[in-house]
């Protein structure tokens, strides 16, 4: 599952961080703009950062790596 999120409130960041910790190493990926205040907060295993646009090839590589870790 891939979530592309661009609007961040402190409440959203707290909720999403909890969700990502709960589903760590599962097929849940969040795409975060590189300049987002959420980047340093989210667990790295479930996050992909991007500048301007999300590269589908990069997403596929990350998802494939996540699949191997399950």
PyMOL commands that set and color helices and strands:
alter all, ss='L'
color gray80, all
select helices_A, chain A and resi 10-22+44-46+56-69
alter helices_A, ss='H'
color red, helices_A
select strands_A, chain A and resi 2-5+29-33+47-50
alter strands_A, ss='S'
color yellow, strands_A
deselect
rebuild
show_as cartoon
